[in-house]
Amino acid sequence: MTRARARIAAGVAVSALVGGFAACGKVQGFGGAAPPLVTFNFDVTGDLTPLLPKGETEPVSLQVALVWGAQWQQEPFCFLPPDPRDDATTVAAVVAAGCRDPFAFTPALVAGNTPVTIGTPATMSLFSLPSADVMVTSGTGRIAYGTFVVYDDRDGSGTLELATPRRTRSGGPQGPPMPDLTDSPDIVYGASFVTMTAPDERVAYLEGTYLISGFYPRNGCPDPQGSFSIVGAGGFSADDAMTASAKGQLPLESSCIDPLPDHPLDRQVSIAVQDHQSAQEVSCVQRANDSSVRYREPPSDDPVGQRITACAHLPTFDAQNQSSLIQLVVAGQPTDRCMGLTHYTLRGCRENVACPVPDWDFTATPPAWWPCPH
């Protein structure tokens, strides 16, 4: 395994070492609107002008969103060493073009939005607790983590639209030609928590007793306080994560940002603007959070175009008795908002690529455009 792939595998191990319960509602029996459950303080810093699209001098509508994070594991193609029968160079090219940072914050749900001006302190209030699908259970407690995302609300919707990786189309009755989907025009310009390998400030919500896990861990830092708090960490290197993972441990943080004593919400979070290409993935929802892969039927005409591709054998646990089956792995386009991969096989089923009676089988007569051995 190369050092770079070991780093990716370590990231998966960290994210895999680990849902929840939430209740919310308005106060009953009292007049007037319910008060907020919590109010956060933050500001946005830096010079946005050089980061704007060419020819623009100011954003359309600068906003900050609070986004709760998902528990996510990277798919095997992105971290397993390539099969010796495959071309390691082409596999590495597809990994680089289509696999996101394994340590990155993965969004699940937008909880709030508010307009912001760079250099001016702002606040955001929440009126509901994190939902069950963003809380992770560990021991006798449940925890959710969130990041503040600064973005340009280009469509004027008043909220950050989360995006998904754009896959190329399938063949067969379940895969008619897909429309030319357009990503949300929202542009992300930074976040308080982008990746575990960089310093972060994050929102924590804890119910019960905290027990550290691989869900955005802060190993070596004091436990979050109950209910809402602002915590953070200095980050850890990919090398440290790799070393710790090999020992069955979590990497130590280089430093800690702890809740202020008795005032866990008084800390003002600072969000520095940055180039959107380095922060955009914090707005990208993953199609599968459990590392599973959905293999697709190839269409009769070429769906790939100029995208980067690789021909690769399936991992043993997917191939089962189809050990010689080759997949075509296709990376997204550089202009896509979110990184992602599409997997095609000449034989398989919609639910199981190694099914005994396939939904499709083109191994004898592959489509004319098919570039892989068969």
C-alpha positions as CSV (number, residue, x, y, z in Angstrom):
1,M,0.0,0.0,0.0
2,T,1.4,3.4,-0.9
3,R,1.8,6.0,1.8
4,A,-0.9,8.2,0.2
5,R,-3.4,5.2,0.1
6,A,-2.4,4.4,3.7
7,R,-3.4,7.9,4.7
8,I,-6.8,7.5,3.0
9,A,-7.3,4.1,4.7
10,A,-6.5,5.7,8.0
11,G,-9.1,8.4,7.4
12,V,-11.7,5.7,6.8
13,A,-10.7,3.9,10.0
14,V,-11.0,7.0,12.0
15,S,-14.5,7.7,10.5
16,A,-15.6,4.1,10.9
17,L,-14.7,3.8,14.7
18,V,-17.9,4.8,16.1
19,G,-28.3,7.2,16.1
20,G,-29.9,9.4,18.2
21,F,-33.0,10.9,19.7
22,A,-34.2,14.4,19.6
23,A,-37.3,16.3,20.6
24,C,-38.5,19.8,19.8
25,G,-41.6,21.9,19.9
26,K,-43.1,25.2,21.0
27,V,-43.8,26.0,24.6
28,Q,-47.4,25.1,25.3
29,G,-49.8,27.2,27.4
30,F,-48.0,30.5,27.1
31,G,-48.6,33.4,24.7
32,G,-46.2,34.6,22.1
33,A,-43.5,32.9,20.1
34,A,-41.2,30.3,21.7
35,P,-37.8,31.7,22.7
36,P,-34.7,30.3,21.0
37,L,-33.1,27.2,22.5
38,V,-29.6,28.6,21.8
39,T,-27.9,31.6,20.2
40,F,-24.4,31.5,18.7
41,N,-22.0,34.3,18.2
42,F,-19.7,34.5,15.2
43,D,-18.0,36.7,12.6
44,V,-16.5,36.3,9.1
45,T,-13.0,37.5,8.4
46,G,-10.8,38.1,5.4
47,D,-10.9,39.6,2.0
48,L,-13.6,38.1,-0.2
49,T,-13.0,40.3,-3.3
50,P,-10.2,38.2,-5.0
51,L,-12.2,35.0,-4.4
52,L,-15.3,36.2,-6.3
53,P,-16.2,35.0,-9.8
54,K,-14.4,36.9,-12.5
55,G,-15.8,40.3,-13.1
56,E,-17.7,40.5,-9.8
57,T,-16.9,42.9,-7.0
58,E,-19.3,41.8,-4.3
59,P,-21.3,38.7,-3.4
60,V,-25.0,38.4,-4.3
61,S,-26.1,37.7,-0.7
62,L,-23.5,36.6,1.8
63,Q,-24.9,34.2,4.4
64,V,-23.8,31.8,7.1
65,A,-25.5,28.4,7.6
66,L,-25.2,26.0,10.5
67,V,-24.8,22.5,9.1
68,W,-25.0,19.3,11.1
69,G,-22.5,16.6,10.2
70,A,-23.0,13.0,9.0
71,Q,-21.3,9.9,10.1
72,W,-19.6,8.8,6.8
73,Q,-17.2,6.1,5.6
74,Q,-15.4,6.3,2.3
75,E,-16.0,3.7,-0.4
76,P,-13.4,0.9,-0.8
77,F,-12.1,1.9,-4.2
78,C,-10.8,5.1,-2.7
79,F,-8.6,3.5,0.0
80,L,-7.9,-0.1,-0.9
81,P,-4.6,-0.8,-2.7
82,P,-5.1,-1.5,-6.4
83,D,-5.4,-5.1,-7.6
84,P,-2.0,-6.2,-9.0
85,R,-3.8,-7.0,-12.2
86,D,-4.9,-3.3,-12.7
87,D,-3.0,-0.3,-13.9
88,A,-2.1,1.5,-10.7
89,T,-1.5,4.8,-12.5
90,T,-5.0,5.1,-13.9
91,V,-6.5,4.0,-10.6
92,A,-4.6,6.6,-8.8
93,A,-5.8,9.3,-11.3
94,V,-9.4,8.4,-10.7
95,V,-8.9,8.4,-6.9
96,A,-7.4,11.8,-7.1
97,A,-10.2,13.2,-9.3
98,G,-13.2,11.5,-7.7
99,C,-12.5,10.7,-4.0
100,R,-13.0,13.4,-1.4
101,D,-10.8,14.0,1.6
102,P,-11.5,11.1,4.0
103,F,-11.0,13.4,7.0
104,A,-13.4,16.1,5.7
105,F,-16.6,17.2,7.4
106,T,-19.6,15.6,5.7
107,P,-22.9,17.5,5.8
108,A,-26.2,16.0,6.7
109,L,-28.7,18.8,7.4
110,V,-28.9,22.6,7.3
111,A,-30.2,23.8,10.6
112,G,-30.1,27.6,10.2
113,N,-29.1,30.5,8.0
114,T,-28.5,34.2,8.6
115,P,-27.1,37.1,6.5
116,V,-23.6,38.3,7.4
117,T,-21.2,41.2,6.7
118,I,-17.5,40.5,6.7
119,G,-15.9,42.1,9.8
120,T,-19.2,42.6,11.6
121,P,-20.2,40.3,14.6
122,A,-23.4,38.4,14.0
123,T,-25.6,35.9,15.8
124,M,-27.7,32.9,14.9
125,S,-30.5,31.4,17.0
126,L,-31.9,27.8,16.9
127,F,-35.4,26.9,17.8
128,S,-35.1,23.1,17.5
129,L,-32.7,20.4,18.6
130,P,-30.7,18.3,16.2
131,S,-32.8,15.6,14.6
132,A,-32.2,11.9,15.2
133,D,-30.5,11.3,11.9
134,V,-27.6,13.6,12.8
135,M,-26.9,12.3,16.3
136,V,-24.5,9.5,16.9
137,T,-24.8,7.2,19.9
138,S,-21.7,6.3,21.9
139,G,-22.0,4.5,25.3
140,T,-24.8,6.2,27.2
141,G,-24.7,9.4,25.2
142,R,-25.6,10.9,21.9
143,I,-23.8,13.7,20.2
144,A,-24.1,15.9,17.1
145,Y,-21.5,18.2,15.6
146,G,-22.0,21.2,13.3
147,T,-20.0,23.6,11.3
148,F,-20.7,27.3,10.4
149,V,-20.5,27.6,6.6
150,V,-20.1,31.0,4.9
151,Y,-21.6,31.1,1.4
152,D,-23.0,33.3,-1.3
153,D,-26.7,32.7,-1.7
154,R,-26.7,33.0,-5.5
155,D,-30.3,31.9,-6.0
156,G,-31.8,34.1,-3.2
157,S,-33.4,31.1,-1.5
158,G,-32.3,32.2,1.9
159,T,-30.7,28.8,2.7
160,L,-27.7,26.8,1.7
161,E,-28.7,24.1,-0.8
162,L,-26.6,20.9,-0.2
163,A,-25.4,19.1,-3.3
164,T,-24.6,15.5,-4.2
165,P,-22.0,14.1,-6.6
166,R,-23.2,13.8,-10.2
167,R,-23.1,10.3,-11.5
168,T,-23.2,9.4,-15.2
169,R,-26.3,7.7,-16.4
170,S,-27.3,4.0,-16.4
171,G,-28.7,1.8,-19.1
172,G,-31.7,-0.5,-18.9
173,P,-35.3,0.1,-17.9
174,Q,-34.2,1.5,-14.5
175,G,-31.7,3.9,-16.1
176,P,-33.2,6.2,-18.7
177,P,-31.0,9.1,-19.9
178,M,-30.6,11.5,-17.0
179,P,-31.3,15.2,-17.5
180,D,-28.4,17.6,-17.4
181,L,-28.7,18.3,-13.7
182,T,-27.5,21.7,-12.6
183,D,-25.8,22.1,-9.3
184,S,-27.1,24.8,-6.9
185,P,-25.4,28.1,-7.8
186,D,-24.5,28.7,-4.1
187,I,-20.8,29.2,-3.6
188,V,-19.1,28.2,-0.4
189,Y,-16.3,30.5,0.8
190,G,-15.3,28.8,4.0
191,A,-16.4,27.0,7.2
192,S,-15.4,26.8,10.8
193,F,-14.9,23.1,10.5
194,V,-13.7,21.8,7.1
195,T,-11.6,18.8,7.9
196,M,-10.1,17.0,10.9
197,T,-6.6,17.6,9.6
198,A,-7.0,21.4,10.1
199,P,-7.9,23.6,13.1
200,D,-11.6,23.9,13.6
201,E,-14.3,25.4,15.8
202,R,-17.6,23.5,15.9
203,V,-21.0,23.3,17.5
204,A,-21.5,20.3,19.8
205,Y,-24.8,19.1,21.1
206,L,-24.6,16.3,23.7
207,E,-27.3,14.3,25.4
208,G,-26.2,11.9,28.2
209,T,-22.6,10.9,29.0
210,Y,-20.0,11.5,26.3
211,L,-17.7,8.7,25.2
212,I,-15.1,9.5,22.5
213,S,-15.6,7.7,19.2
214,G,-14.5,8.0,15.6
215,F,-17.3,10.5,14.9
216,Y,-15.2,13.7,14.4
217,P,-13.1,12.8,17.5
218,R,-11.2,15.3,19.7
219,N,-8.8,12.8,21.3
220,G,-6.8,14.4,24.1
221,C,-9.3,17.2,24.6
222,P,-11.8,17.7,27.4
223,D,-15.3,16.2,26.8
224,P,-18.0,18.5,25.4
225,Q,-20.5,19.8,28.0
226,G,-24.1,18.7,28.0
227,S,-26.5,20.4,25.7
228,F,-25.0,23.0,23.3
229,S,-21.4,24.2,23.4
230,I,-18.7,25.6,21.2
231,V,-15.6,23.3,21.0
232,G,-12.8,22.9,18.6
233,A,-9.4,21.3,18.0
234,G,-6.1,22.1,16.4
235,G,-6.3,19.1,14.0
236,F,-4.0,16.1,13.4
237,S,-1.9,15.1,10.5
238,A,-2.7,12.3,8.1
239,D,0.5,10.6,9.1
240,D,-0.6,10.7,12.8
241,A,-4.0,9.3,11.9
242,M,-2.3,6.5,9.9
243,T,0.0,5.6,12.8
244,A,-2.8,5.7,15.4
245,S,-5.2,3.7,13.2
246,A,-2.5,0.9,12.9
247,K,-2.6,0.7,16.7
248,G,-6.4,0.7,16.9
249,Q,-6.3,4.2,18.4
250,L,-7.6,7.6,17.5
251,P,-5.0,10.4,16.6
252,L,-4.3,13.0,19.2
253,E,-5.2,16.6,18.5
254,S,-2.4,19.1,18.3
255,S,-4.3,21.5,20.5
256,C,-7.8,21.9,22.0
257,I,-10.5,24.6,22.1
258,D,-12.6,24.0,25.1
259,P,-16.0,25.5,26.2
260,L,-15.7,28.6,28.3
261,P,-16.2,27.6,32.0
262,D,-19.9,28.2,32.9
263,H,-20.5,30.0,29.6
264,P,-20.1,27.3,26.9
265,L,-21.8,29.5,24.3
266,D,-20.1,32.8,24.8
267,R,-17.2,32.0,22.6
268,Q,-17.3,33.9,19.3
269,V,-16.5,31.7,16.3
270,S,-14.4,33.2,13.6
271,I,-14.8,31.9,10.0
272,A,-12.0,32.9,7.6
273,V,-13.0,33.2,3.9
274,Q,-11.1,30.9,1.5
275,D,-11.1,29.8,-2.1
276,H,-14.4,28.0,-2.8
277,Q,-12.6,25.0,-4.3
278,S,-10.9,24.1,-1.0
279,A,-14.2,24.5,1.0
280,Q,-17.0,23.4,-1.3
281,E,-17.1,19.8,-0.1
282,V,-18.6,20.9,3.2
283,S,-21.8,21.4,1.3
284,C,-21.7,18.0,-0.5
285,V,-24.0,15.2,0.8
286,Q,-22.7,11.7,0.0
287,R,-25.0,9.3,-1.8
288,A,-24.1,6.5,0.7
289,N,-22.6,7.1,4.1
290,D,-21.8,3.4,4.8
291,S,-19.1,2.9,2.1
292,S,-21.5,0.7,0.0
293,V,-21.2,0.9,-3.8
294,R,-24.1,0.7,-6.3
295,Y,-22.8,-0.8,-9.5
296,R,-24.6,0.3,-12.7
297,E,-25.7,-1.2,-16.0
298,P,-23.7,0.4,-18.9
299,P,-25.9,2.2,-21.4
300,S,-25.7,1.4,-25.2
301,D,-24.0,4.8,-26.0
302,D,-21.0,6.3,-24.3
303,P,-21.9,8.2,-21.1
304,V,-18.3,8.9,-20.1
305,G,-17.1,11.6,-22.5
306,Q,-13.8,13.2,-21.4
307,R,-14.0,12.1,-17.8
308,I,-11.1,10.3,-16.1
309,T,-11.7,6.6,-15.9
310,A,-10.0,3.4,-14.8
311,C,-10.7,-0.3,-15.4
312,A,-10.4,-2.3,-12.2
313,H,-11.2,-5.6,-10.7
314,L,-13.9,-5.6,-8.0
315,P,-13.0,-6.0,-4.4
316,T,-13.4,-9.6,-3.2
317,F,-16.3,-8.9,-0.9
318,D,-18.3,-7.4,-3.8
319,A,-17.2,-9.7,-6.6
320,Q,-17.7,-13.0,-4.6
321,N,-18.0,-15.7,-7.3
322,Q,-17.4,-13.1,-10.1
323,S,-13.7,-12.7,-9.4
324,S,-12.8,-11.9,-13.0
325,L,-15.5,-9.2,-13.4
326,I,-14.0,-5.8,-14.4
327,Q,-15.6,-2.5,-13.4
328,L,-15.3,0.8,-15.2
329,V,-14.9,3.6,-12.6
330,V,-15.7,7.1,-13.8
331,A,-14.7,10.3,-11.9
332,G,-16.9,13.4,-12.1
333,Q,-16.0,16.5,-14.2
334,P,-13.6,19.2,-12.7
335,T,-16.5,21.7,-13.0
336,D,-18.8,19.6,-10.7
337,R,-19.5,21.0,-7.3
338,C,-19.0,17.7,-5.5
339,M,-16.4,14.9,-6.1
340,G,-17.8,11.4,-6.7
341,L,-17.5,8.2,-8.7
342,T,-19.7,6.1,-10.9
343,H,-19.2,2.3,-11.2
344,Y,-20.2,0.2,-14.3
345,T,-20.1,-3.6,-14.7
346,L,-20.9,-5.7,-17.8
347,R,-22.8,-8.1,-15.6
348,G,-24.8,-7.7,-12.4
349,C,-28.1,-6.8,-10.6
350,R,-29.4,-3.6,-9.3
351,E,-29.1,-4.8,-5.7
352,N,-26.1,-7.2,-6.0
353,V,-23.4,-7.2,-8.6
354,A,-22.6,-10.9,-7.9
355,C,-26.2,-12.2,-8.2
356,P,-26.6,-15.7,-9.7
357,V,-29.3,-14.5,-12.2
358,P,-28.2,-11.1,-13.5
359,D,-30.5,-8.2,-14.5
360,W,-28.0,-7.5,-17.3
361,D,-25.2,-9.4,-18.9
362,F,-23.1,-7.9,-21.7
363,T,-20.0,-10.0,-21.1
364,A,-20.3,-11.7,-24.5
365,T,-21.3,-8.5,-26.4
366,P,-20.2,-5.4,-24.6
367,P,-21.3,-1.9,-25.9
368,A,-19.0,-0.6,-28.6
369,W,-17.7,2.2,-26.4
370,W,-16.7,-0.2,-23.5
371,P,-13.0,0.3,-22.8
372,C,-12.2,-2.5,-20.4
373,P,-11.2,-6.1,-20.8
374,H,-14.1,-8.6,-20.8
